[in-house]
Amino acid sequence: MKKNQSIDLLHGPIFKSLSLLAIPIMATYFIQMAYNLVDMLWIGYLGSGAVASIGVSGNFMYLANGLVNMPKIGSQALVGQSLGANNKEETKKYIQSAFQSAILFAIVYGIIIILFQKNLIQLFNLNDSSIIQDAQNYLWITCGFIIFSFVNQIFTGILTAAGHSKSTFIATTTGLVLNLILDPILIFVFNLKVVGAALATIIAQMVVTIVFICDAKKFDLFKNLDLLSKPDKSHISRILKIGFPSSVQSMLFTCISMYIARLISAFGAISVAVQKVGSQIESISWMAADGFSASINAFTSQNYGAKNYERVHKGYNTGMLVVGLWGLFTTCILVFLPGPIFSCFIHEPNILPYGIDYLKILGYSQLFMCIEIATQGAFNGLGKTLPPSIVSIVFTSARIPMAILFSHYLGVNGVWWAISISSIIKGIVLVSWFILYSKRRLVV
C-alpha cells in the first residue's frame, strides 16, 4: 500500500480489508491500554488514595467522551457514506461541520468543569480531604483543556472512516509514548504526584493534535477547510442527529457509572481502587473489540453508501467471528488467571482478594460485551444509532437497582455481578436486533 493511500473497503477480500483497517486501531488501543496500566503502576506507588482520586475524577473524562461522540459518530457515518457514494463535496462539508461542533462543545464543557470542579467532586461523598483535593486538581487540568482530546477524536473518526487508520495510529502512539516518558518525571522527579499525571496527559494530547494537523496537510480530505467560516446548519444538524443517540447513551452510561461509583465508595477506598485498576485490566477485552468495531463501522458506512448490501452482511459476519473469538480468549484470561494479573498493579496484599473477585465476575461477560461493541459499530455505520443506544440505556440503567439489590446480599461483589449480568443481556439483545434489522432492511 502506498503512503497515505486509503484501504479499499469497497472491493477485494473482506477479512483482509477489515484487518488492515482494524490492526492499527487495535494497536493504538493496546498501546493506550499499556499506557493506562503503566500509569496505574506509577499511581499505585502513591497508594490506593491516589488511585481512588484519579478514578473518581476520571469519570468526567468519560462524560466528555460521550459529548464528543455526537459530532464524532455522526460525522464518521456520514463521511464514510459520502465517500462510498463518491461525493467529495459533501464529504468536506461534513468534516468541517464536525470540527466546528467539537470545538464549541469542548470550550463550553471546559468552562463548566473549571467553574464547578468542587461541586462535581462532592457528588462522590469522599471523606478524605487529600483524596478530594487530588481529584479536583486532576479534574480541572484534564477536563479544563479537553479541547485537544475532542479535536483528536474528530481526526480519528474521519481518518478511520476514510480508511486511513495508520495515520491515527502514528499520531496517537506519539502522544502515548510521550505520556509514558512524562509520567514518572512529573509524578516523582518533580514530585507533582497526581497533578503530574494530569499535566502529562494534557501535554501528550496537545502533541497529538499538532501531529494530526501536520499530517492532515497530506490528505485531500482536509484541504480548503475553513473552520472560521459560518457553520453549515444543515450538515451540522445531520451530524448531530445521527450522533445524538450515541452521545446520550455514552453520557448516561457515564452518569450511571458515576452513581455505581458512589455505591462502590460506600464500601471504602479499597473497593474504589479495585474497580479502577480492574477496569483497566479488563480493557484488554473491550479496547480490542472497540478497535474492530471502528473498522466494521467504516466498512459498513462505505459499502452502505455504495449500496453494496451483500458486502455489508459479509463484513458484519466476518467481524463478529473475530471479536467473538477474542471475547472467549479474554474470558479465559480473566477467569483463570485473576491473581497473577491483578497483583502486578496493586502491591497491597489485603486488596488482592477483592481484585480477584472483580476479574472473575467480570470475566464471564467478556464475549457478550465484545459482540455488543462490534454490533454497535455496524449499526453506527448504517447511521442507525438508535437501536444500540436504546439497548445500552435500558440495560445499563438496570445496573442501578440490580447493584443495590445484589450488594445487599453479596457486598461489593453484588455490584460486579450487576455489571456482568447486564453486559451479557446487552450482547444477546443487540445482536438479535441487528440480525432481524439487516434481514428486513438490507435486502440484496
Sequence and secondary structure as in RCSB ss.txt:
>XXXX:A:sequence
MKKNQSIDLLHGPIFKSLSLLAIPIMATYFIQMAYNLVDMLWIGYLGSGAVASIGVSGNFMYLANGLVNMPKIGS
QALVGQSLGANNKEETKKYIQSAFQSAILFAIVYGIIIILFQKNLIQLFNLNDSSIIQDAQNYLWITCGFIIFSF
VNQIFTGILTAAGHSKSTFIATTTGLVLNLILDPILIFVFNLKVVGAALATIIAQMVVTIVFICDAKKFDLFKNL
DLLSKPDKSHISRILKIGFPSSVQSMLFTCISMYIARLISAFGAISVAVQKVGSQIESISWMAADGFSASINAFT
SQNYGAKNYERVHKGYNTGMLVVGLWGLFTTCILVFLPGPIFSCFIHEPNILPYGIDYLKILGYSQLFMCIEIAT
QGAFNGLGKTLPPSIVSIVFTSARIPMAILFSHYLGVNGVWWAISISSIIKGIVLVSWFILYSKRRLVV
>XXXX:A:secstr
  TT     SSS HHHHHHHHHHHHHHHHHHHHHHHHHHHHHHHTT HHHHHHHHHHHHHHHHHHHHHHHHHHHH
HHHHHHHHHTT HHHHHHHHHHHHHHHHHHHHHHHHHHHHHHHHHHHTT    HHHHHHHHHHHHHHHHTTHHHH
HHHHHHHHHHHTT HHHHHHHHHHHHHHHHHHHHIIIIIS  HHHHHHHHHHHHHHHHHHHHHHHHTT GGGTT 
 TTS   HHHHHHHHHHHHHHHHHHHHHHHHHHHHHHHHHTT HHHHHHHHHHHHHHHHHHHHHHHHHHHHHHHH
HHHHHTT HHHHHHHHHHHHHHHHHHHHHHHHHHHHSHHHHHTTT   TTTHHHHHHHHHHHHTTHHHHHHHHHH
HHHHHHTT  HHHHHHHHHHHHTHHHHHHHHHHHHTHHHHHHHHHHHHHHHHHHHHHHHHHHHHHHS  
